[in-house]
Amino acid sequence: MLKSYTAKYTKISSGYMGQLVEWPEVITEGKTLEECREMLKDALHEMVLAYQQQGKEVPVGGCLLEQLPVEL
């Protein structure tokens, strides 16, 4: 069964910060939005593996959906 997460990106002085809304412990930064997006996917993958190895239940989710930032 596929699950989904919402990715939230915030513009910061050094680039972008990405975090999963449903799993706030999954957070990362990148110089560009694309770099941040890739790093967030990697962070999600690593967290899922770590939780599985520790026998913890993975929070609701499983694949990455995105909310892209819009500057008004």
mmCIF file of the N, C-alpha and C atoms, coordinates in Angstrom:
data_MODEL
# 
_entry.id   MODEL 
# 
loop_
_atom_site.group_PDB 
_atom_site.id 
_atom_site.type_symbol 
_atom_site.label_atom_id 
_atom_site.label_alt_id 
_atom_site.label_comp_id 
_atom_site.label_asym_id 
_atom_site.label_entity_id 
_atom_site.label_seq_id 
_atom_site.pdbx_PDB_ins_code 
_atom_site.Cartn_x 
_atom_site.Cartn_y 
_atom_site.Cartn_z 
_atom_site.occupancy 
_atom_site.B_iso_or_equiv 
_atom_site.pdbx_formal_charge 
_atom_site.auth_seq_id 
_atom_site.auth_comp_id 
_atom_site.auth_asym_id 
_atom_site.auth_atom_id 
_atom_site.pdbx_PDB_model_num 
ATOM 1   N N  . MET A 1 1  ? 0.835  -1.179 0.000  1.00 0.00 ? 1  MET A N  1 
ATOM 2   C CA . MET A 1 1  ? 0.000  0.000  0.000  1.00 0.00 ? 1  MET A CA 1 
ATOM 3   C C  . MET A 1 1  ? 0.885  1.250  0.000  1.00 0.00 ? 1  MET A C  1 
ATOM 4   N N  . LEU A 1 2  ? 0.641  2.140  -0.937 1.00 0.00 ? 2  LEU A N  1 
ATOM 5   C CA . LEU A 1 2  ? 1.398  3.384  -0.977 1.00 0.00 ? 2  LEU A CA 1 
ATOM 6   C C  . LEU A 1 2  ? 0.816  4.377  0.007  1.00 0.00 ? 2  LEU A C  1 
ATOM 7   N N  . LYS A 1 3  ? 1.687  5.076  0.670  1.00 0.00 ? 3  LYS A N  1 
ATOM 8   C CA . LYS A 1 3  ? 1.287  6.131  1.587  1.00 0.00 ? 3  LYS A CA 1 
ATOM 9   C C  . LYS A 1 3  ? 1.858  7.428  1.051  1.00 0.00 ? 3  LYS A C  1 
ATOM 10  N N  . SER A 1 4  ? 1.441  8.548  1.601  1.00 0.00 ? 4  SER A N  1 
ATOM 11  C CA . SER A 1 4  ? 1.964  9.813  1.102  1.00 0.00 ? 4  SER A CA 1 
ATOM 12  C C  . SER A 1 4  ? 2.276  10.761 2.245  1.00 0.00 ? 4  SER A C  1 
ATOM 13  N N  . TYR A 1 5  ? 3.229  11.649 1.983  1.00 0.00 ? 5  TYR A N  1 
ATOM 14  C CA . TYR A 1 5  ? 3.620  12.697 2.917  1.00 0.00 ? 5  TYR A CA 1 
ATOM 15  C C  . TYR A 1 5  ? 3.506  14.034 2.208  1.00 0.00 ? 5  TYR A C  1 
ATOM 16  N N  . THR A 1 6  ? 3.323  15.070 2.961  1.00 0.00 ? 6  THR A N  1 
ATOM 17  C CA . THR A 1 6  ? 3.315  16.425 2.425  1.00 0.00 ? 6  THR A CA 1 
ATOM 18  C C  . THR A 1 6  ? 4.644  17.074 2.758  1.00 0.00 ? 6  THR A C  1 
ATOM 19  N N  . ALA A 1 7  ? 5.359  17.517 1.737  1.00 0.00 ? 7  ALA A N  1 
ATOM 20  C CA . ALA A 1 7  ? 6.638  18.198 1.928  1.00 0.00 ? 7  ALA A CA 1 
ATOM 21  C C  . ALA A 1 7  ? 6.397  19.702 1.948  1.00 0.00 ? 7  ALA A C  1 
ATOM 22  N N  . LYS A 1 8  ? 6.967  20.348 2.944  1.00 0.00 ? 8  LYS A N  1 
ATOM 23  C CA . LYS A 1 8  ? 6.844  21.801 3.078  1.00 0.00 ? 8  LYS A CA 1 
ATOM 24  C C  . LYS A 1 8  ? 8.232  22.404 2.914  1.00 0.00 ? 8  LYS A C  1 
ATOM 25  N N  . TYR A 1 9  ? 8.359  23.371 2.000  1.00 0.00 ? 9  TYR A N  1 
ATOM 26  C CA . TYR A 1 9  ? 9.644  24.015 1.743  1.00 0.00 ? 9  TYR A CA 1 
ATOM 27  C C  . TYR A 1 9  ? 9.565  25.470 2.179  1.00 0.00 ? 9  TYR A C  1 
ATOM 28  N N  . THR A 1 10 ? 10.626 25.918 2.854  1.00 0.00 ? 10 THR A N  1 
ATOM 29  C CA . THR A 1 10 ? 10.703 27.282 3.351  1.00 0.00 ? 10 THR A CA 1 
ATOM 30  C C  . THR A 1 10 ? 11.997 27.911 2.846  1.00 0.00 ? 10 THR A C  1 
ATOM 31  N N  . LYS A 1 11 ? 11.898 29.114 2.282  1.00 0.00 ? 11 LYS A N  1 
ATOM 32  C CA . LYS A 1 11 ? 13.094 29.841 1.840  1.00 0.00 ? 11 LYS A CA 1 
ATOM 33  C C  . LYS A 1 11 ? 13.823 30.352 3.070  1.00 0.00 ? 11 LYS A C  1 
ATOM 34  N N  . ILE A 1 12 ? 15.113 30.033 3.168  1.00 0.00 ? 12 ILE A N  1 
ATOM 35  C CA . ILE A 1 12 ? 15.948 30.491 4.279  1.00 0.00 ? 12 ILE A CA 1 
ATOM 36  C C  . ILE A 1 12 ? 17.178 31.184 3.694  1.00 0.00 ? 12 ILE A C  1 
ATOM 37  N N  . SER A 1 13 ? 17.970 31.817 4.538  1.00 0.00 ? 13 SER A N  1 
ATOM 38  C CA . SER A 1 13 ? 19.114 32.596 4.046  1.00 0.00 ? 13 SER A CA 1 
ATOM 39  C C  . SER A 1 13 ? 20.112 31.759 3.252  1.00 0.00 ? 13 SER A C  1 
ATOM 40  N N  . SER A 1 14 ? 20.285 30.494 3.616  1.00 0.00 ? 14 SER A N  1 
ATOM 41  C CA . SER A 1 14 ? 21.257 29.641 2.928  1.00 0.00 ? 14 SER A CA 1 
ATOM 42  C C  . SER A 1 14 ? 20.647 28.835 1.783  1.00 0.00 ? 14 SER A C  1 
ATOM 43  N N  . GLY A 1 15 ? 19.353 29.019 1.495  1.00 0.00 ? 15 GLY A N  1 
ATOM 44  C CA . GLY A 1 15 ? 18.694 28.284 0.412  1.00 0.00 ? 15 GLY A CA 1 
ATOM 45  C C  . GLY A 1 15 ? 17.272 27.923 0.783  1.00 0.00 ? 15 GLY A C  1 
ATOM 46  N N  . TYR A 1 16 ? 17.024 26.616 0.982  1.00 0.00 ? 16 TYR A N  1 
ATOM 47  C CA . TYR A 1 16 ? 15.695 26.119 1.325  1.00 0.00 ? 16 TYR A CA 1 
ATOM 48  C C  . TYR A 1 16 ? 15.767 25.091 2.441  1.00 0.00 ? 16 TYR A C  1 
ATOM 49  N N  . MET A 1 17 ? 14.753 25.081 3.273  1.00 0.00 ? 17 MET A N  1 
ATOM 50  C CA . MET A 1 17 ? 14.587 24.047 4.288  1.00 0.00 ? 17 MET A CA 1 
ATOM 51  C C  . MET A 1 17 ? 13.369 23.236 3.883  1.00 0.00 ? 17 MET A C  1 
ATOM 52  N N  . GLY A 1 18 ? 13.491 21.912 3.937  1.00 0.00 ? 18 GLY A N  1 
ATOM 53  C CA . GLY A 1 18 ? 12.385 21.013 3.624  1.00 0.00 ? 18 GLY A CA 1 
ATOM 54  C C  . GLY A 1 18 ? 12.052 20.163 4.828  1.00 0.00 ? 18 GLY A C  1 
ATOM 55  N N  . GLN A 1 19 ? 10.747 19.957 5.051  1.00 0.00 ? 19 GLN A N  1 
ATOM 56  C CA . GLN A 1 19 ? 10.296 19.170 6.197  1.00 0.00 ? 19 GLN A CA 1 
ATOM 57  C C  . GLN A 1 19 ? 9.004  18.462 5.824  1.00 0.00 ? 19 GLN A C  1 
ATOM 58  N N  . LEU A 1 20 ? 8.809  17.275 6.375  1.00 0.00 ? 20 LEU A N  1 
ATOM 59  C CA . LEU A 1 20 ? 7.560  16.564 6.158  1.00 0.00 ? 20 LEU A CA 1 
ATOM 60  C C  . LEU A 1 20 ? 6.542  17.002 7.198  1.00 0.00 ? 20 LEU A C  1 
ATOM 61  N N  . VAL A 1 21 ? 5.371  17.397 6.750  1.00 0.00 ? 21 VAL A N  1 
ATOM 62  C CA . VAL A 1 21 ? 4.326  17.878 7.644  1.00 0.00 ? 21 VAL A CA 1 
ATOM 63  C C  . VAL A 1 21 ? 3.888  16.768 8.599  1.00 0.00 ? 21 VAL A C  1 
ATOM 64  N N  . GLU A 1 22 ? 3.687  15.569 8.070  1.00 0.00 ? 22 GLU A N  1 
ATOM 65  C CA . GLU A 1 22 ? 3.190  14.459 8.880  1.00 0.00 ? 22 GLU A CA 1 
ATOM 66  C C  . GLU A 1 22 ? 4.280  13.785 9.716  1.00 0.00 ? 22 GLU A C  1 
ATOM 67  N N  . TRP A 1 23 ? 5.537  14.067 9.432  1.00 0.00 ? 23 TRP A N  1 
ATOM 68  C CA . TRP A 1 23 ? 6.665  13.449 10.129 1.00 0.00 ? 23 TRP A CA 1 
ATOM 69  C C  . TRP A 1 23 ? 7.746  14.513 10.292 1.00 0.00 ? 23 TRP A C  1 
ATOM 70  N N  . PRO A 1 24 ? 7.542  15.472 11.228 1.00 0.00 ? 24 PRO A N  1 
ATOM 71  C CA . PRO A 1 24 ? 8.413  16.646 11.338 1.00 0.00 ? 24 PRO A CA 1 
ATOM 72  C C  . PRO A 1 24 ? 9.880  16.341 11.634 1.00 0.00 ? 24 PRO A C  1 
ATOM 73  N N  . GLU A 1 25 ? 10.176 15.144 12.128 1.00 0.00 ? 25 GLU A N  1 
ATOM 74  C CA . GLU A 1 25 ? 11.576 14.778 12.380 1.00 0.00 ? 25 GLU A CA 1 
ATOM 75  C C  . GLU A 1 25 ? 12.366 14.649 11.078 1.00 0.00 ? 25 GLU A C  1 
ATOM 76  N N  . VAL A 1 26 ? 11.671 14.471 9.956  1.00 0.00 ? 26 VAL A N  1 
ATOM 77  C CA . VAL A 1 26 ? 12.339 14.383 8.655  1.00 0.00 ? 26 VAL A CA 1 
ATOM 78  C C  . VAL A 1 26 ? 12.474 15.807 8.124  1.00 0.00 ? 26 VAL A C  1 
ATOM 79  N N  . ILE A 1 27 ? 13.692 16.349 8.246  1.00 0.00 ? 27 ILE A N  1 
ATOM 80  C CA . ILE A 1 27 ? 13.944 17.740 7.898  1.00 0.00 ? 27 ILE A CA 1 
ATOM 81  C C  . ILE A 1 27 ? 15.336 17.855 7.303  1.00 0.00 ? 27 ILE A C  1 
ATOM 82  N N  . THR A 1 28 ? 15.510 18.753 6.353  1.00 0.00 ? 28 THR A N  1 
ATOM 83  C CA . THR A 1 28 ? 16.807 18.930 5.718  1.00 0.00 ? 28 THR A CA 1 
ATOM 84  C C  . THR A 1 28 ? 16.901 20.317 5.105  1.00 0.00 ? 28 THR A C  1 
ATOM 85  N N  . GLU A 1 29 ? 18.078 20.656 4.609  1.00 0.00 ? 29 GLU A N  1 
ATOM 86  C CA . GLU A 1 29 ? 18.298 21.934 3.936  1.00 0.00 ? 29 GLU A CA 1 
ATOM 87  C C  . GLU A 1 29 ? 19.082 21.700 2.655  1.00 0.00 ? 29 GLU A C  1 
ATOM 88  N N  . GLY A 1 30 ? 18.893 22.596 1.691  1.00 0.00 ? 30 GLY A N  1 
ATOM 89  C CA . GLY A 1 30 ? 19.658 22.555 0.452  1.00 0.00 ? 30 GLY A CA 1 
ATOM 90  C C  . GLY A 1 30 ? 19.832 23.953 -0.098 1.00 0.00 ? 30 GLY A C  1 
ATOM 91  N N  . LYS A 1 31 ? 20.860 24.133 -0.922 1.00 0.00 ? 31 LYS A N  1 
ATOM 92  C CA . LYS A 1 31 ? 21.118 25.461 -1.495 1.00 0.00 ? 31 LYS A CA 1 
ATOM 93  C C  . LYS A 1 31 ? 20.055 25.854 -2.514 1.00 0.00 ? 31 LYS A C  1 
ATOM 94  N N  . THR A 1 32 ? 19.521 24.862 -3.237 1.00 0.00 ? 32 THR A N  1 
ATOM 95  C CA . THR A 1 32 ? 18.456 25.120 -4.212 1.00 0.00 ? 32 THR A CA 1 
ATOM 96  C C  . THR A 1 32 ? 17.238 24.286 -3.829 1.00 0.00 ? 32 THR A C  1 
ATOM 97  N N  . LEU A 1 33 ? 16.102 24.638 -4.389 1.00 0.00 ? 33 LEU A N  1 
ATOM 98  C CA . LEU A 1 33 ? 14.886 23.879 -4.114 1.00 0.00 ? 33 LEU A CA 1 
ATOM 99  C C  . LEU A 1 33 ? 15.042 22.427 -4.572 1.00 0.00 ? 33 LEU A C  1 
ATOM 100 N N  . GLU A 1 34 ? 15.650 22.236 -5.736 1.00 0.00 ? 34 GLU A N  1 
ATOM 101 C CA . GLU A 1 34 ? 15.845 20.877 -6.256 1.00 0.00 ? 34 GLU A CA 1 
ATOM 102 C C  . GLU A 1 34 ? 16.763 20.066 -5.345 1.00 0.00 ? 34 GLU A C  1 
ATOM 103 N N  . GLU A 1 35 ? 17.848 20.678 -4.871 1.00 0.00 ? 35 GLU A N  1 
ATOM 104 C CA . GLU A 1 35 ? 18.766 19.986 -3.967 1.00 0.00 ? 35 GLU A CA 1 
ATOM 105 C C  . GLU A 1 35 ? 18.046 19.632 -2.662 1.00 0.00 ? 35 GLU A C  1 
ATOM 106 N N  . CYS A 1 36 ? 17.263 20.558 -2.152 1.00 0.00 ? 36 CYS A N  1 
ATOM 107 C CA . CYS A 1 36 ? 16.519 20.321 -0.915 1.00 0.00 ? 36 CYS A CA 1 
ATOM 108 C C  . CYS A 1 36 ? 15.516 19.180 -1.106 1.00 0.00 ? 36 CYS A C  1 
ATOM 109 N N  . ARG A 1 37 ? 14.844 19.167 -2.239 1.00 0.00 ? 37 ARG A N  1 
ATOM 110 C CA . ARG A 1 37 ? 13.866 18.122 -2.557 1.00 0.00 ? 37 ARG A CA 1 
ATOM 111 C C  . ARG A 1 37 ? 14.537 16.753 -2.564 1.00 0.00 ? 37 ARG A C  1 
ATOM 112 N N  . GLU A 1 38 ? 15.690 16.653 -3.233 1.00 0.00 ? 38 GLU A N  1 
ATOM 113 C CA . GLU A 1 38 ? 16.405 15.374 -3.296 1.00 0.00 ? 38 GLU A CA 1 
ATOM 114 C C  . GLU A 1 38 ? 16.887 14.945 -1.914 1.00 0.00 ? 38 GLU A C  1 
ATOM 115 N N  . MET A 1 39 ? 17.393 15.890 -1.141 1.00 0.00 ? 39 MET A N  1 
ATOM 116 C CA . MET A 1 39 ? 17.883 15.565 0.196  1.00 0.00 ? 39 MET A CA 1 
ATOM 117 C C  . MET A 1 39 ? 16.733 15.127 1.112  1.00 0.00 ? 39 MET A C  1 
ATOM 118 N N  . LEU A 1 40 ? 15.552 15.729 0.923  1.00 0.00 ? 40 LEU A N  1 
ATOM 119 C CA . LEU A 1 40 ? 14.401 15.345 1.731  1.00 0.00 ? 40 LEU A CA 1 
ATOM 120 C C  . LEU A 1 40 ? 13.955 13.920 1.383  1.00 0.00 ? 40 LEU A C  1 
ATOM 121 N N  . LYS A 1 41 ? 13.993 13.580 0.115  1.00 0.00 ? 41 LYS A N  1 
ATOM 122 C CA . LYS A 1 41 ? 13.665 12.199 -0.285 1.00 0.00 ? 41 LYS A CA 1 
ATOM 123 C C  . LYS A 1 41 ? 14.646 11.218 0.351  1.00 0.00 ? 41 LYS A C  1 
ATOM 124 N N  . ASP A 1 42 ? 15.938 11.573 0.326  1.00 0.00 ? 42 ASP A N  1 
ATOM 125 C CA . ASP A 1 42 ? 16.955 10.713 0.943  1.00 0.00 ? 42 ASP A CA 1 
ATOM 126 C C  . ASP A 1 42 ? 16.728 10.598 2.452  1.00 0.00 ? 42 ASP A C  1 
ATOM 127 N N  . ALA A 1 43 ? 16.419 11.731 3.088  1.00 0.00 ? 43 ALA A N  1 
ATOM 128 C CA . ALA A 1 43 ? 16.178 11.726 4.536  1.00 0.00 ? 43 ALA A CA 1 
ATOM 129 C C  . ALA A 1 43 ? 14.978 10.851 4.879  1.00 0.00 ? 43 ALA A C  1 
ATOM 130 N N  . LEU A 1 44 ? 13.925 10.921 4.076  1.00 0.00 ? 44 LEU A N  1 
ATOM 131 C CA . LEU A 1 44 ? 12.748 10.085 4.296  1.00 0.00 ? 44 LEU A CA 1 
ATOM 132 C C  . LEU A 1 44 ? 13.122 8.611  4.187  1.00 0.00 ? 44 LEU A C  1 
ATOM 133 N N  . HIS A 1 45 ? 13.865 8.261  3.165  1.00 0.00 ? 45 HIS A N  1 
ATOM 134 C CA . HIS A 1 45 ? 14.283 6.872  2.963  1.00 0.00 ? 45 HIS A CA 1 
ATOM 135 C C  . HIS A 1 45 ? 15.100 6.374  4.158  1.00 0.00 ? 45 HIS A C  1 
ATOM 136 N N  . GLU A 1 46 ? 16.038 7.190  4.612  1.00 0.00 ? 46 GLU A N  1 
ATOM 137 C CA . GLU A 1 46 ? 16.881 6.798  5.749  1.00 0.00 ? 46 GLU A CA 1 
ATOM 138 C C  . GLU A 1 46 ? 16.067 6.655  7.033  1.00 0.00 ? 46 GLU A C  1 
ATOM 139 N N  . MET A 1 47 ? 15.100 7.544  7.253  1.00 0.00 ? 47 MET A N  1 
ATOM 140 C CA . MET A 1 47 ? 14.264 7.463  8.450  1.00 0.00 ? 47 MET A CA 1 
ATOM 141 C C  . MET A 1 47 ? 13.394 6.208  8.431  1.00 0.00 ? 47 MET A C  1 
ATOM 142 N N  . VAL A 1 48 ? 12.845 5.877  7.269  1.00 0.00 ? 48 VAL A N  1 
ATOM 143 C CA . VAL A 1 48 ? 12.035 4.658  7.159  1.00 0.00 ? 48 VAL A CA 1 
ATOM 144 C C  . VAL A 1 48 ? 12.898 3.447  7.503  1.00 0.00 ? 48 VAL A C  1 
ATOM 145 N N  . LEU A 1 49 ? 14.107 3.381  6.948  1.00 0.00 ? 49 LEU A N  1 
ATOM 146 C CA . LEU A 1 49 ? 15.010 2.258  7.246  1.00 0.00 ? 49 LEU A CA 1 
ATOM 147 C C  . LEU A 1 49 ? 15.359 2.200  8.730  1.00 0.00 ? 49 LEU A C  1 
ATOM 148 N N  . ALA A 1 50 ? 15.663 3.351  9.318  1.00 0.00 ? 50 ALA A N  1 
ATOM 149 C CA . ALA A 1 50 ? 16.026 3.390  10.738 1.00 0.00 ? 50 ALA A CA 1 
ATOM 150 C C  . ALA A 1 50 ? 14.864 2.929  11.609 1.00 0.00 ? 50 ALA A C  1 
ATOM 151 N N  . TYR A 1 51 ? 13.656 3.391  11.305 1.00 0.00 ? 51 TYR A N  1 
ATOM 152 C CA . TYR A 1 51 ? 12.488 2.978  12.081 1.00 0.00 ? 51 TYR A CA 1 
ATOM 153 C C  . TYR A 1 51 ? 12.246 1.474  11.941 1.00 0.00 ? 51 TYR A C  1 
ATOM 154 N N  . GLN A 1 52 ? 12.396 0.950  10.724 1.00 0.00 ? 52 GLN A N  1 
ATOM 155 C CA . GLN A 1 52 ? 12.195 -0.486 10.510 1.00 0.00 ? 52 GLN A CA 1 
ATOM 156 C C  . GLN A 1 52 ? 13.224 -1.292 11.289 1.00 0.00 ? 52 GLN A C  1 
ATOM 157 N N  . GLN A 1 53 ? 14.476 -0.853 11.287 1.00 0.00 ? 53 GLN A N  1 
ATOM 158 C CA . GLN A 1 53 ? 15.532 -1.567 11.996 1.00 0.00 ? 53 GLN A CA 1 
ATOM 159 C C  . GLN A 1 53 ? 15.305 -1.553 13.505 1.00 0.00 ? 53 GLN A C  1 
ATOM 160 N N  . GLN A 1 54 ? 14.702 -0.474 14.011 1.00 0.00 ? 54 GLN A N  1 
ATOM 161 C CA . GLN A 1 54 ? 14.448 -0.345 15.444 1.00 0.00 ? 54 GLN A CA 1 
ATOM 162 C C  . GLN A 1 54 ? 13.098 -0.929 15.847 1.00 0.00 ? 54 GLN A C  1 
ATOM 163 N N  . GLY A 1 55 ? 12.355 -1.442 14.864 1.00 0.00 ? 55 GLY A N  1 
ATOM 164 C CA . GLY A 1 55 ? 11.052 -2.021 15.166 1.00 0.00 ? 55 GLY A CA 1 
ATOM 165 C C  . GLY A 1 55 ? 9.997  -0.986 15.515 1.00 0.00 ? 55 GLY A C  1 
ATOM 166 N N  . LYS A 1 56 ? 10.231 0.259  15.133 1.00 0.00 ? 56 LYS A N  1 
ATOM 167 C CA . LYS A 1 56 ? 9.256  1.321  15.391 1.00 0.00 ? 56 LYS A CA 1 
ATOM 168 C C  . LYS A 1 56 ? 8.244  1.384  14.250 1.00 0.00 ? 56 LYS A C  1 
ATOM 169 N N  . GLU A 1 57 ? 7.064  1.870  14.567 1.00 0.00 ? 57 GLU A N  1 
ATOM 170 C CA . GLU A 1 57 ? 6.046  2.038  13.533 1.00 0.00 ? 57 GLU A CA 1 
ATOM 171 C C  . GLU A 1 57 ? 6.324  3.323  12.759 1.00 0.00 ? 57 GLU A C  1 
ATOM 172 N N  . VAL A 1 58 ? 6.379  3.204  11.439 1.00 0.00 ? 58 VAL A N  1 
ATOM 173 C CA . VAL A 1 58 ? 6.611  4.361  10.580 1.00 0.00 ? 58 VAL A CA 1 
ATOM 174 C C  . VAL A 1 58 ? 5.338  5.204  10.556 1.00 0.00 ? 58 VAL A C  1 
ATOM 175 N N  . PRO A 1 59 ? 5.452  6.525  10.781 1.00 0.00 ? 59 PRO A N  1 
ATOM 176 C CA . PRO A 1 59 ? 4.265  7.386  10.718 1.00 0.00 ? 59 PRO A CA 1 
ATOM 177 C C  . PRO A 1 59 ? 3.548  7.264  9.380  1.00 0.00 ? 59 PRO A C  1 
ATOM 178 N N  . VAL A 1 60 ? 2.283  7.600  9.363  1.00 0.00 ? 60 VAL A N  1 
ATOM 179 C CA . VAL A 1 60 ? 1.472  7.495  8.151  1.00 0.00 ? 60 VAL A CA 1 
ATOM 180 C C  . VAL A 1 60 ? 2.195  8.189  7.008  1.00 0.00 ? 60 VAL A C  1 
ATOM 181 N N  . GLY A 1 61 ? 2.369  7.485  5.914  1.00 0.00 ? 61 GLY A N  1 
ATOM 182 C CA . GLY A 1 61 ? 3.040  8.028  4.742  1.00 0.00 ? 61 GLY A CA 1 
ATOM 183 C C  . GLY A 1 61 ? 3.843  6.944  4.056  1.00 0.00 ? 61 GLY A C  1 
ATOM 184 N N  . GLY A 1 62 ? 4.627  7.300  3.048  1.00 0.00 ? 62 GLY A N  1 
ATOM 185 C CA . GLY A 1 62 ? 5.447  6.308  2.384  1.00 0.00 ? 62 GLY A CA 1 
ATOM 186 C C  . GLY A 1 62 ? 6.036  6.758  1.071  1.00 0.00 ? 62 GLY A C  1 
ATOM 187 N N  . CYS A 1 63 ? 5.410  7.698  0.378  1.00 0.00 ? 63 CYS A N  1 
ATOM 188 C CA . CYS A 1 63 ? 6.001  8.279  -0.818 1.00 0.00 ? 63 CYS A CA 1 
ATOM 189 C C  . CYS A 1 63 ? 5.826  9.787  -0.715 1.00 0.00 ? 63 CYS A C  1 
ATOM 190 N N  . LEU A 1 64 ? 6.591  10.515 -1.474 1.00 0.00 ? 64 LEU A N  1 
ATOM 191 C CA . LEU A 1 64 ? 6.669  11.957 -1.277 1.00 0.00 ? 64 LEU A CA 1 
ATOM 192 C C  . LEU A 1 64 ? 5.716  12.708 -2.204 1.00 0.00 ? 64 LEU A C  1 
ATOM 193 N N  . LEU A 1 65 ? 4.831  13.468 -1.617 1.00 0.00 ? 65 LEU A N  1 
ATOM 194 C CA . LEU A 1 65 ? 4.022  14.447 -2.347 1.00 0.00 ? 65 LEU A CA 1 
ATOM 195 C C  . LEU A 1 65 ? 4.542  15.812 -1.937 1.00 0.00 ? 65 LEU A C  1 
ATOM 196 N N  . GLU A 1 66 ? 4.316  16.812 -2.760 1.00 0.00 ? 66 GLU A N  1 
ATOM 197 C CA . GLU A 1 66 ? 4.899  18.105 -2.467 1.00 0.00 ? 66 GLU A CA 1 
ATOM 198 C C  . GLU A 1 66 ? 3.898  19.226 -2.490 1.00 0.00 ? 66 GLU A C  1 
ATOM 199 N N  . GLN A 1 67 ? 4.115  20.189 -1.601 1.00 0.00 ? 67 GLN A N  1 
ATOM 200 C CA . GLN A 1 67 ? 3.480  21.489 -1.666 1.00 0.00 ? 67 GLN A CA 1 
ATOM 201 C C  . GLN A 1 67 ? 4.604  22.449 -2.017 1.00 0.00 ? 67 GLN A C  1 
ATOM 202 N N  . LEU A 1 68 ? 4.558  23.036 -3.168 1.00 0.00 ? 68 LEU A N  1 
ATOM 203 C CA . LEU A 1 68 ? 5.636  23.922 -3.591 1.00 0.00 ? 68 LEU A CA 1 
ATOM 204 C C  . LEU A 1 68 ? 5.408  25.319 -3.044 1.00 0.00 ? 68 LEU A C  1 
ATOM 205 N N  . PRO A 1 69 ? 6.470  25.999 -2.654 1.00 0.00 ? 69 PRO A N  1 
ATOM 206 C CA . PRO A 1 69 ? 6.324  27.357 -2.136 1.00 0.00 ? 69 PRO A CA 1 
ATOM 207 C C  . PRO A 1 69 ? 5.951  28.324 -3.256 1.00 0.00 ? 69 PRO A C  1 
ATOM 208 N N  . VAL A 1 70 ? 5.095  29.243 -2.934 1.00 0.00 ? 70 VAL A N  1 
ATOM 209 C CA . VAL A 1 70 ? 4.687  30.270 -3.891 1.00 0.00 ? 70 VAL A CA 1 
ATOM 210 C C  . VAL A 1 70 ? 4.957  31.621 -3.251 1.00 0.00 ? 70 VAL A C  1 
ATOM 211 N N  . GLU A 1 71 ? 5.756  32.431 -3.927 1.00 0.00 ? 71 GLU A N  1 
ATOM 212 C CA . GLU A 1 71 ? 6.033  33.765 -3.421 1.00 0.00 ? 71 GLU A CA 1 
ATOM 213 C C  . GLU A 1 71 ? 4.999  34.710 -3.993 1.00 0.00 ? 71 GLU A C  1 
ATOM 214 N N  . LEU A 1 72 ? 4.291  35.405 -3.099 1.00 0.00 ? 72 LEU A N  1 
ATOM 215 C CA . LEU A 1 72 ? 3.254  36.345 -3.530 1.00 0.00 ? 72 LEU A CA 1 
ATOM 216 C C  . LEU A 1 72 ? 3.755  37.762 -3.511 1.00 0.00 ? 72 LEU A C  1 
# 
